[in-house]
Amino acid sequence: MTLIQTHDNNQIYLKDWGQGSLVVLIHGWPLSADSWDDVGMELADAGHRVIAYDRRGFGRSSQPWDGYDYDTLADDLAAVLQYAAVDKAAIVGFSMGGGEVARYMSRHRGKGVSKAVLISSVLPFRLKTEDNPAGTPQEKFDATAAGIRSDRAHFYQEFFKKFFGVTESSQPVSPELLEWARGIAMQASVKATLSCLNSFSSTDFREDLDSFKVPTLFIHGTEDLTVPIESSSRLAAAAIPQSTLLEYPGGAHGLFATEKDRLVRDLLHFLRN
């Protein structure tokens, strides 16, 4: 079990697998590094060193009362990269994790980053405002917060069905995987869960996009109901000159499970070329 210290004396749990060029995997809300296990193993088997870590407040990392703003979360990523002690790394952010990638690129000037990948990412700005009409209304995020405060376990039961695209006619993942995801989510503190919900729903990353100076890959499902592609990756990719957008037709949000094989192939292709 590896624990590293953050700048504000919290502990971040991480997994450090394999040897080769470094790939850092940043999980989405409300999961942990365990959500990357299958993909991480494939990348390590293919000749990469893979680090996946639990965001503060989630999984086995410390659960402080504060520090869930993206500046602090980007500093935590900086601590992970400092631990790795390499000059070049590819950083991969899923969903909320895309925000850590963007804020690290601006706040830490992309130090040590050679490539960036954003999967089902929240970039560039989730909240609907006068100058962001494609965003999601605040009322929907408020309803999510209310569901978590009322009965997290019940809320997650329905949340993860949408997350993975499960319907009466489509079963892209097993009932056991849904229960596994809910169990991971329940490990997080309620404070971290609600604070991170507020962070990824209200943080405007549009100015951070100018900081991407490395090859950048966006991957997003066209039927993502959690973070709709038309208000996220299509806009963000268009704003970054060195970027490529791969759209997965019919893909839901949780591509690491529903499109695992294709996702691994596309990641390896991007990392090698």
C-alpha positions as CSV (number, residue, x, y, z in Angstrom):
1,M,0.0,0.0,0.0
2,T,1.6,3.3,-1.1
3,L,0.6,6.6,0.5
4,I,2.1,9.9,-0.4
5,Q,1.9,13.2,1.4
6,T,0.3,16.3,0.0
7,H,1.3,19.9,0.5
8,D,-1.3,20.3,3.2
9,N,-0.4,17.1,5.1
10,N,-3.0,14.8,3.8
11,Q,-2.3,11.3,2.4
12,I,-3.1,10.1,-1.1
13,Y,-3.3,6.4,-1.8
14,L,-2.0,5.2,-5.1
15,K,-1.2,2.1,-7.1
16,D,2.1,1.9,-9.0
17,W,2.2,-0.9,-11.6
18,G,4.5,-2.0,-14.3
19,Q,7.6,-0.4,-16.0
20,G,8.1,1.9,-18.9
21,S,6.7,5.3,-19.9
22,L,4.4,6.7,-17.2
23,V,0.7,7.0,-17.5
24,V,-1.2,8.6,-14.6
25,L,-4.9,7.7,-14.4
26,I,-7.3,10.1,-12.6
27,H,-10.7,8.6,-11.7
28,G,-14.2,10.2,-12.0
29,W,-16.8,11.1,-9.4
30,P,-17.8,9.4,-7.2
31,L,-15.4,6.5,-7.7
32,S,-11.8,5.6,-6.8
33,A,-8.6,4.3,-8.5
34,D,-10.2,0.9,-8.4
35,S,-12.4,1.9,-11.4
36,W,-9.2,1.9,-13.5
37,D,-8.0,-1.6,-12.5
38,D,-8.8,-3.4,-15.8
39,V,-7.5,-0.6,-18.0
40,G,-4.5,-0.1,-15.8
41,M,-3.5,-3.7,-16.0
42,E,-3.8,-3.7,-19.8
43,L,-1.6,-0.7,-20.1
44,A,1.0,-2.1,-17.7
45,D,1.0,-5.4,-19.6
46,A,1.6,-3.4,-22.8
47,G,4.8,-1.9,-21.3
48,H,3.8,1.2,-19.4
49,R,4.2,2.2,-15.8
50,V,0.8,3.0,-14.6
51,I,-0.1,5.1,-11.5
52,A,-3.8,5.4,-10.4
53,Y,-4.6,7.2,-7.3
54,D,-7.6,7.9,-5.0
55,R,-8.7,11.5,-5.1
56,R,-8.6,13.1,-1.6
57,G,-11.9,12.2,0.2
58,F,-12.4,9.0,-1.8
59,G,-11.2,5.4,-1.6
60,R,-8.3,5.0,0.8
61,S,-7.0,8.6,0.7
62,S,-7.4,11.0,3.6
63,Q,-10.9,12.5,4.1
64,P,-10.2,16.1,5.1
65,W,-13.0,18.6,5.6
66,D,-11.8,20.9,2.8
67,G,-9.5,21.0,-0.2
68,Y,-11.9,19.9,-2.8
69,D,-11.5,22.9,-5.1
70,Y,-9.6,22.3,-8.4
71,D,-6.6,24.3,-7.4
72,T,-6.0,22.0,-4.4
73,L,-6.8,18.9,-6.5
74,A,-4.3,19.9,-9.1
75,D,-1.7,20.3,-6.4
76,D,-2.5,16.8,-5.3
77,L,-1.8,15.6,-8.9
78,A,1.5,17.6,-8.8
79,A,2.4,15.6,-5.6
80,V,1.7,12.3,-7.5
81,L,3.9,13.4,-10.4
82,Q,6.6,14.5,-8.0
83,Y,6.5,11.0,-6.4
84,A,6.8,9.4,-9.8
85,A,10.1,11.3,-10.4
86,V,10.0,11.2,-14.2
87,D,10.4,14.0,-16.8
88,K,7.6,12.9,-19.1
89,A,4.2,11.5,-18.3
90,A,0.8,11.0,-20.0
91,I,-2.0,12.1,-17.8
92,V,-5.5,10.6,-18.3
93,G,-8.5,12.2,-16.7
94,F,-12.0,10.6,-16.7
95,S,-15.1,12.7,-16.2
96,M,-14.3,14.9,-13.1
97,G,-10.7,13.9,-13.6
98,G,-10.6,16.0,-16.7
99,G,-10.8,19.0,-14.5
100,E,-7.6,18.1,-12.6
101,V,-5.8,17.7,-16.0
102,A,-6.9,21.1,-17.2
103,R,-6.1,22.9,-13.9
104,Y,-2.7,21.2,-13.6
105,M,-1.9,22.3,-17.1
106,S,-2.6,25.9,-16.3
107,R,-1.7,26.1,-12.6
108,H,1.5,24.0,-12.9
109,R,2.2,24.9,-16.5
110,G,2.0,21.3,-17.6
111,K,5.3,20.4,-15.9
112,G,6.3,16.9,-16.8
113,V,3.3,16.2,-19.1
114,S,4.0,14.9,-22.6
115,K,0.4,14.0,-23.6
116,A,-3.1,14.4,-22.2
117,V,-6.2,12.3,-22.5
118,L,-9.7,13.4,-21.4
119,I,-12.4,10.7,-21.3
120,S,-16.0,11.6,-20.9
121,S,-14.6,14.8,-19.5
122,V,-16.4,17.7,-17.8
123,L,-14.5,20.3,-19.8
124,P,-15.0,23.0,-20.6
125,F,-17.8,24.2,-18.2
126,R,-20.8,22.1,-16.9
127,L,-23.0,24.8,-15.5
128,K,-25.7,26.6,-17.7
129,T,-25.1,30.4,-17.6
130,E,-25.9,33.3,-19.8
131,D,-22.6,32.8,-21.7
132,N,-22.8,29.0,-21.5
133,P,-26.3,28.1,-22.7
134,A,-25.5,24.5,-23.5
135,G,-24.6,23.7,-19.9
136,T,-26.7,21.9,-17.3
137,P,-29.1,24.0,-15.1
138,Q,-28.2,24.4,-11.5
139,E,-31.5,22.8,-10.4
140,K,-30.3,19.4,-11.7
141,F,-27.1,19.6,-9.7
142,D,-29.1,20.7,-6.7
143,A,-31.4,17.6,-7.1
144,T,-28.3,15.4,-7.2
145,A,-27.0,16.9,-4.0
146,A,-30.4,16.4,-2.3
147,G,-30.5,12.7,-3.4
148,I,-27.0,12.2,-1.9
149,R,-27.9,13.9,1.4
150,S,-31.2,12.0,1.7
151,D,-30.1,8.4,0.9
152,R,-26.8,7.9,-0.9
153,A,-27.1,4.2,-1.4
154,H,-30.5,4.5,-3.1
155,F,-29.4,7.5,-5.2
156,Y,-26.4,5.6,-6.5
157,Q,-28.6,2.6,-7.6
158,E,-30.2,4.7,-10.3
159,F,-27.3,7.0,-10.9
160,F,-25.0,4.2,-12.0
161,K,-27.6,2.8,-14.4
162,K,-27.5,6.0,-16.3
163,F,-23.7,6.2,-15.9
164,F,-23.2,2.9,-17.7
165,G,-26.2,3.2,-20.0
166,V,-28.3,0.4,-18.5
167,T,-31.9,0.4,-19.7
168,E,-34.6,-2.2,-20.0
169,S,-33.4,-3.0,-23.5
170,S,-29.7,-2.6,-23.0
171,Q,-27.4,-4.2,-20.4
172,P,-23.8,-3.2,-21.2
173,V,-22.6,-4.1,-17.7
174,S,-23.7,-6.8,-15.2
175,P,-25.8,-6.2,-12.1
176,E,-22.7,-7.2,-10.1
177,L,-20.6,-4.4,-11.7
178,L,-23.3,-1.9,-10.8
179,E,-23.2,-3.0,-7.2
180,W,-19.4,-2.9,-7.2
181,A,-19.5,0.7,-8.4
182,R,-22.0,1.7,-5.8
183,G,-19.8,0.1,-3.1
184,I,-16.8,2.1,-4.3
185,A,-18.9,5.3,-4.2
186,M,-20.0,4.6,-0.7
187,Q,-16.4,4.6,0.5
188,A,-16.1,8.3,0.0
189,S,-17.0,10.8,2.6
190,V,-20.3,12.6,2.2
191,K,-18.4,15.9,2.5
192,A,-16.0,15.0,-0.3
193,T,-18.8,13.7,-2.5
194,L,-20.9,16.9,-2.1
195,S,-17.9,19.3,-2.3
196,C,-16.6,17.6,-5.5
197,L,-20.0,17.7,-7.0
198,N,-20.0,21.5,-6.5
199,S,-16.5,21.8,-7.9
200,F,-17.0,19.9,-11.1
201,S,-20.5,21.5,-11.7
202,S,-19.4,25.1,-11.1
203,T,-15.8,25.4,-12.2
204,D,-15.2,27.2,-15.5
205,F,-12.3,25.6,-17.3
206,R,-12.6,27.6,-20.5
207,E,-9.5,29.8,-19.8
208,D,-7.5,26.7,-18.8
209,L,-7.8,25.2,-22.3
210,D,-5.2,27.7,-23.6
211,S,-2.7,25.9,-21.4
212,F,-2.8,22.7,-23.3
213,K,0.5,22.7,-25.4
214,V,0.8,18.9,-25.8
215,P,-0.9,16.4,-28.0
216,T,-4.4,15.9,-26.4
217,L,-6.9,13.2,-27.0
218,F,-10.6,13.4,-26.2
219,I,-12.8,10.3,-26.0
220,H,-16.5,10.6,-25.5
221,G,-19.6,8.5,-26.0
222,T,-22.4,10.1,-28.2
223,E,-25.1,8.8,-25.8
224,D,-23.5,10.0,-22.6
225,L,-26.4,11.1,-20.4
226,T,-24.1,12.1,-17.5
227,V,-21.9,14.5,-19.3
228,P,-23.5,15.1,-22.8
229,I,-20.9,15.3,-25.5
230,E,-22.4,18.3,-27.3
231,S,-21.8,20.5,-24.3
232,S,-18.4,19.1,-23.3
233,S,-15.8,17.3,-25.4
234,R,-17.0,18.7,-28.7
235,L,-16.6,22.2,-27.4
236,A,-13.3,21.6,-25.5
237,A,-11.6,19.7,-28.4
238,A,-12.5,22.5,-30.8
239,A,-10.7,25.0,-28.5
240,I,-7.4,23.0,-28.3
241,P,-5.3,23.1,-31.5
242,Q,-3.3,19.9,-30.9
243,S,-6.3,17.8,-30.0
244,T,-8.2,14.9,-31.5
245,L,-11.8,13.8,-30.6
246,L,-12.8,10.2,-30.9
247,E,-16.5,9.8,-30.6
248,Y,-17.9,6.4,-29.6
249,P,-21.3,6.0,-31.3
250,G,-23.9,5.0,-28.7
251,G,-21.4,5.1,-25.9
252,A,-22.5,6.0,-22.4
253,H,-20.5,7.7,-19.7
254,G,-18.6,4.8,-18.1
255,L,-16.5,3.9,-21.1
256,F,-13.8,2.2,-18.9
257,A,-16.3,-0.6,-18.4
258,T,-18.7,-0.4,-21.3
259,E,-16.1,0.1,-24.1
260,K,-13.1,-1.3,-22.2
261,D,-11.4,-3.1,-25.1
262,R,-11.8,-0.3,-27.6
263,L,-10.7,2.3,-25.0
264,V,-7.5,0.3,-24.3
265,R,-6.7,0.1,-28.0
266,D,-7.2,3.8,-28.5
267,L,-5.2,4.7,-25.5
268,L,-2.2,2.5,-26.6
269,H,-2.4,3.9,-30.1
270,F,-2.2,7.4,-28.8
271,L,0.5,6.7,-26.3
272,R,2.7,5.0,-29.0
273,N,2.3,7.5,-31.7
